[in-house]
């Protein structure tokens, strides 16, 4: 697993990845953080999220996905790594992160996978712990974690 600075969405749009994944809550909001940007740039990913049942706790640890043909058949994975987004405290569920990473391994093996620091931003998780989960569950895969930096910051 390598880590770079940049913009995951811009890199995905220019063909750096075959698959990108991001953490979602189970309420179909995609209203903040990278999810909001994905919703704006890849509406099919939001449609895939909306095709799931809002507020369904059984989504936790599962994924929905969309293929974006206009961007080289990029696959965008909505990883349900947190149940809710409201209130104080940590929202990420580490077991759900592990389950989602296993889903990615089972469905997207052998592809170039880009991730943000999934679960460590607005969801409040510990990045060291999450990175360990990703490393274990996606062992042997081509994983790039993109620490956000806008083009203006470059």
C-alpha positions as CSV (number, residue, x, y, z in Angstrom):
1,X,0.0,0.0,0.0
2,X,1.4,3.3,-1.0
3,X,0.4,6.8,0.1
4,X,0.5,9.9,-2.1
5,X,-0.8,13.5,-1.8
6,X,-3.3,14.7,-4.3
7,X,-7.0,14.7,-5.3
8,X,-8.5,11.1,-5.5
9,X,-11.3,12.3,-7.7
10,X,-9.1,14.1,-10.2
11,X,-6.7,11.2,-10.3
12,X,-9.6,8.8,-10.9
13,X,-11.0,11.0,-13.7
14,X,-7.7,11.0,-15.5
15,X,-7.3,7.2,-15.4
16,X,-4.9,6.6,-12.5
17,X,-7.3,4.0,-10.9
18,X,-9.6,1.2,-12.1
19,X,-11.5,1.4,-8.8
20,X,-12.0,4.0,-6.1
21,X,-13.8,3.4,-2.8
22,X,-15.1,5.7,-0.1
23,X,-16.8,5.3,3.2
24,X,-20.6,5.9,3.4
25,X,-23.2,5.9,6.1
26,X,-26.3,3.8,5.7
27,X,-28.7,6.7,5.2
28,X,-28.1,7.5,1.5
29,X,-26.9,11.1,2.3
30,X,-23.5,11.5,0.6
31,X,-23.8,15.1,1.8
32,X,-20.3,15.8,3.1
33,X,-16.6,15.1,2.7
34,X,-15.4,13.0,-0.3
35,X,-18.9,11.4,-0.6
36,X,-20.3,14.8,-1.6
37,X,-17.7,15.2,-4.3
38,X,-18.2,11.7,-5.6
39,X,-22.0,12.4,-5.7
40,X,-21.3,15.5,-7.8
41,X,-18.8,13.9,-10.2
42,X,-20.1,10.4,-10.5
43,X,-23.9,10.5,-10.2
44,X,-24.2,6.8,-10.9
45,X,-22.4,6.1,-7.6
46,X,-25.1,8.1,-5.8
47,X,-27.8,6.3,-7.8
48,X,-26.3,3.0,-6.6
49,X,-26.4,4.3,-3.0
50,X,-30.0,5.4,-3.5
51,X,-31.0,1.9,-4.8
52,X,-30.2,0.6,-1.3
53,X,-32.7,0.9,1.6
54,X,-32.2,4.1,3.6
55,X,-31.3,3.5,7.3
56,X,-30.9,-0.2,6.9
57,X,-28.4,-1.4,9.6
58,X,-27.8,-4.6,7.6
59,X,-26.0,-2.5,5.0
60,X,-23.1,-1.9,7.4
61,X,-20.1,-3.7,6.1
62,X,-21.5,-4.2,2.6
63,X,-20.9,-2.2,-0.6
64,X,-22.8,-0.9,-3.6
65,X,-21.0,0.2,-6.7
66,X,-21.3,1.8,-10.1
67,X,-19.3,1.5,-13.3
68,X,-18.5,4.9,-14.9
69,X,-18.2,4.2,-18.7
70,X,-17.2,7.8,-19.5
71,X,-14.1,7.4,-17.3
72,X,-12.7,4.2,-18.7
73,X,-15.2,1.9,-16.9
74,X,-14.0,3.2,-13.5
75,X,-15.7,1.4,-10.7
76,X,-16.8,3.6,-7.7
77,X,-17.5,1.6,-4.6
78,X,-19.7,2.9,-1.8
79,X,-18.4,1.2,1.3
80,X,-20.9,1.2,4.1
81,X,-18.4,1.7,6.9
82,X,-20.6,3.7,9.3
83,X,-24.2,3.4,10.2
84,X,-25.0,7.1,10.9
85,X,-23.4,10.5,10.6
86,X,-25.2,12.5,13.3
87,X,-24.0,13.4,16.8
88,X,-20.6,13.5,18.4
89,X,-18.0,10.8,18.6
90,X,-16.5,8.2,16.3
91,X,-18.8,7.0,13.5
92,X,-16.6,4.4,11.7
93,X,-17.2,0.7,12.4
94,X,-13.8,-1.1,12.2
95,X,-15.5,-4.5,11.5
96,X,-17.5,-2.8,8.7
97,X,-14.2,-1.5,7.2
98,X,-12.8,-5.0,7.2
99,X,-15.9,-6.5,5.7
100,X,-15.9,-3.8,2.9
101,X,-12.3,-4.3,2.2
102,X,-12.9,-8.1,1.8
103,X,-15.8,-7.2,-0.6
104,X,-13.4,-5.1,-2.7
105,X,-10.8,-8.0,-2.7
106,X,-13.5,-10.4,-3.8
107,X,-15.0,-8.2,-6.5
108,X,-12.1,-6.0,-7.7
109,X,-8.9,-8.1,-7.3
110,X,-6.0,-7.3,-9.6
111,X,-7.1,-3.7,-10.3
112,X,-5.5,-0.4,-9.4
113,X,-7.5,0.7,-6.3
114,X,-7.5,4.3,-5.0
115,X,-8.8,5.1,-1.5
116,X,-9.0,8.2,0.7
117,X,-8.1,7.9,4.3
118,X,-11.4,6.0,4.6
119,X,-13.1,6.3,8.0
120,X,-10.5,8.6,9.4
121,X,-11.9,12.0,8.4
122,X,-15.5,12.9,9.3
123,X,-16.1,9.4,10.6
124,X,-13.4,10.0,13.3
125,X,-11.6,6.7,13.1
126,X,-8.0,6.0,13.9
127,X,-6.0,6.0,10.7
128,X,-3.3,3.7,12.0
129,X,-5.9,1.1,12.9
130,X,-7.8,1.5,9.6
131,X,-4.6,1.3,7.5
132,X,-3.8,-2.0,9.3
133,X,-7.2,-3.3,8.4
134,X,-6.8,-2.3,4.7
135,X,-3.3,-3.8,4.5
136,X,-4.5,-7.1,5.9
137,X,-7.7,-7.4,3.9
138,X,-6.3,-6.1,0.6
139,X,-2.9,-7.8,0.9
140,X,-1.3,-8.4,-2.5
141,X,-3.5,-5.7,-4.2
142,X,-2.4,-2.5,-5.8
143,X,-3.6,0.0,-3.3
144,X,-2.9,3.8,-3.3
145,X,-4.2,5.9,-0.4
146,X,-4.6,9.5,-1.5
147,X,-4.2,12.2,1.2
148,X,-6.2,15.1,-0.1
149,X,-4.3,18.1,-1.4
150,X,-6.1,20.4,-3.9
151,X,-4.3,21.6,-7.1
152,X,-4.3,25.1,-5.5
153,X,-2.2,23.7,-2.6
154,X,0.4,22.0,-4.9
